[in-house]
Amino acid sequence: MSRDEYGIEIYKPVAYEGIGQWSTMAGDMEREVAKLAAEVRACLATSPWGDGLEGKAFWQKHCRDDGPYKLVYRFVDLPNQLRDAGDRARKVVDNVRTTDTGMGQEMLARAQIKEV
């Protein structure tokens, strides 16, 4: 039984290059997100809704449970989650390759036992 007759093929350099590009994107995104989050925080700090009754009503609805601040926090954390996904994908590639190799060796060993 040849290698091509079973298992999967993951060409590690190609997979790792794609994951590397993913990580680069996450790093670029992190820098942009930091700038945008700072702008949003600055806008929130100016309290553009005012001190009148309408402004207070807006503030109570809009900022209930720290809504915009939680949104900014989650937005800032997104690049970290993306980078983590790239790291996990790298581990998955390694695990799949290792498992597939082990299974292939086991299948070959079983085939040789049956031939005897």
C-alpha positions as CSV (number, residue, x, y, z in Angstrom):
1,M,0.0,0.0,0.0
2,S,1.5,3.3,-1.0
3,R,1.3,6.6,0.9
4,D,-1.2,7.9,-1.6
5,E,-3.7,5.2,-0.9
6,Y,-4.6,6.3,2.6
7,G,-4.8,9.2,4.9
8,I,-4.6,12.9,4.1
9,E,-1.9,15.1,2.8
10,I,-1.2,18.4,4.5
11,Y,1.9,20.1,3.1
12,K,3.2,21.7,6.3
13,P,5.1,24.6,4.7
14,V,2.1,25.7,2.7
15,A,-0.2,25.4,5.8
16,Y,2.3,27.3,8.0
17,E,2.7,30.1,5.4
18,G,-1.1,30.6,5.4
19,I,-1.2,30.6,9.2
20,G,1.7,33.1,9.2
21,Q,-0.2,35.4,6.9
22,W,-3.2,35.0,9.2
23,S,-1.0,36.0,12.2
24,T,0.3,39.0,10.2
25,M,-3.2,40.1,9.5
26,A,-4.1,39.8,13.2
27,G,-1.1,42.0,14.1
28,D,-2.1,44.6,11.5
29,M,-5.6,44.5,12.8
30,E,-4.4,44.9,16.4
31,R,-2.7,48.2,15.5
32,E,-5.8,49.5,13.7
33,V,-8.2,48.4,16.4
34,A,-6.1,50.2,19.0
35,K,-6.4,53.5,17.1
36,L,-10.2,53.0,16.5
37,A,-10.8,52.1,20.1
38,A,-9.0,55.2,21.3
39,E,-11.2,57.3,19.0
40,V,-14.4,55.7,20.3
41,R,-13.3,56.2,23.9
42,A,-12.5,59.8,23.2
43,C,-15.9,60.3,21.6
44,L,-17.6,58.7,24.6
45,A,-15.6,60.9,27.0
46,T,-17.0,64.1,25.4
47,S,-20.6,63.0,26.3
48,P,-22.0,64.3,23.0
49,W,-25.6,63.5,24.2
50,G,-25.6,66.4,26.6
51,D,-26.9,67.0,30.1
52,G,-30.5,67.6,29.2
53,L,-33.4,65.2,29.9
54,E,-33.0,63.7,26.4
55,G,-29.3,63.3,26.9
56,K,-29.7,61.6,30.2
57,A,-32.4,59.2,28.8
58,F,-30.1,58.4,25.9
59,W,-27.2,57.8,28.3
60,Q,-29.3,55.5,30.5
61,K,-30.3,53.4,27.5
62,H,-27.1,53.5,25.5
63,C,-24.7,53.0,28.3
64,R,-26.8,50.5,30.3
65,D,-24.5,47.7,31.7
66,D,-21.4,49.6,30.4
67,G,-22.6,48.7,26.9
68,P,-20.3,50.8,24.7
69,Y,-17.3,50.2,26.9
70,K,-17.9,46.4,26.8
71,L,-18.2,46.7,23.0
72,V,-14.8,48.5,22.8
73,Y,-13.2,45.9,25.1
74,R,-14.5,43.1,23.0
75,F,-13.4,44.9,19.8
76,V,-9.9,45.4,21.2
77,D,-9.7,41.7,22.2
78,L,-10.7,40.4,18.8
79,P,-7.2,40.5,17.2
80,N,-5.9,38.5,20.2
81,Q,-8.6,35.9,19.5
82,L,-7.7,35.8,15.8
83,R,-4.0,35.4,16.6
84,D,-4.9,32.6,19.0
85,A,-7.0,30.9,16.3
86,G,-3.8,30.9,14.1
87,D,-1.8,29.3,16.9
88,R,-4.5,26.7,17.4
89,A,-4.6,26.0,13.6
90,R,-0.8,25.4,13.7
91,K,-1.3,22.8,16.5
92,V,-4.2,21.2,14.6
93,V,-1.9,20.8,11.5
94,D,0.8,19.2,13.6
95,N,-1.7,16.9,15.4
96,V,-3.5,15.8,12.2
97,R,-0.2,15.0,10.5
98,T,1.1,13.0,13.5
99,T,-2.2,11.1,13.9
100,D,-2.4,10.4,10.2
101,T,1.2,9.1,10.1
102,G,0.5,6.9,13.1
103,M,-2.7,5.5,11.6
104,G,-0.9,4.9,8.3
105,Q,1.8,3.0,10.0
106,E,-0.7,0.9,11.9
107,M,-2.6,0.1,8.7
108,L,0.6,-1.0,7.0
109,A,1.5,-3.2,10.0
110,R,-1.9,-4.8,9.9
111,A,-1.7,-5.4,6.1
112,Q,1.7,-7.1,6.6
113,I,0.3,-9.3,9.3
114,K,-2.6,-10.4,7.1
115,E,-0.2,-11.3,4.3
116,V,1.7,-13.7,6.5
